[in-house]
């Protein structure tokens, strides 16, 4: 639980400073990795993804969930209108897919 609160604080800080991170989880994850590890941006992606626990990085999924929670709680951290529409359409499509399966 404490780890999730730590992630939440860092994700919130990134979202407050980086508008691109509000719109793209990959940008958000890279910015967060750079907070945890100063040289993360220069590491091979495969190394980050396969060793994220050993490197002390949060999972990509936890970061995405945390972003959604924060954007629901703090509307000023929402992405652009275009991205919100795309995310809503994607959610609608996924719900339809999930019901059919």
N, C-alpha and C positions, 0 to 999 in steps of 0.2 A: 504494500500500500504506500509506504514512504517513497518507494521508487517511482510510482505513478505520480505522486505529488511533485517530485523533483522534475519529472518529464513535463508535467503541466506547466510549471513555472518557466522552464526553458522554452517550451513551444510558444507560450504566451509572449515571452520577450521577443522571439523571432518574428512572430506575427505582427507585433506592434511596430517593429522596425522595418520589416521587409514585405512590401505589398505584393511582390511576385510570389512569395511563399504562401500568401493567402489563397492564391489561385492554383497552385501546383504543388502537390504533395512531394514530388521529387525534389523541387527547389527547397521546400521546407526541410526535407530529410537531409539534404546536403548541408544546409545552413546549420542544422542541429548537430550533424556529425562534426562540423568545423568548430562548434562550441565545445564539444566533448574532447576532440582531438585536433590540435592546432594544424596538423598537416594532412587531415583527412581528405581534402580536396585533391591532393597529389597521389593518394593511394589508389591502386587498382580497385575497380568496383567489386570484382570477385573476392578480393581480400576482405573488403568491408562486409560484404554480404555473408560470406562463409565464416567469418570470425567476429561478428558483431558482439557476441557475448564476451569473448575474451578481451575485446577492445573496450568494453564498458559502454557500448552503444545500445540505445533502446531498439526494440524491433520496429520495423517499418509500420507494421499494423498498429502498434500502440501509438505511434506518432499520429497516424491518420485518425484514429479514434479520438485522441486527445484534441486534435484540431477541430473535429466536428463538435465535440463537447464545448470547447471554448467559443467557437463561432456561434453556437446556439445561445450561449450565456452572454456573450459580448458582441452585439451586432456590428460594432465599429470594426471588428476584426474579420468581417465577412469578405469574401472575394468579390470580384467585379460582378455586375449584373449578368453579363454574358456567361461567366463561369457558373454562377448560381443556377441559371437556366439549364445549362448543360448537365450539371450535377443532378438537378431535379428530373430531367428527362432520363438520365442514366438510372436513377433510382426507380423510376416508374417502369422502365424496361426490365430491370432486374426483378422487381416484384412480380411482373407478368411471367417472366421466365421461371421464377421460383414456384409459382402456383401451378404451372404447367408440368413441372418435373415430378 
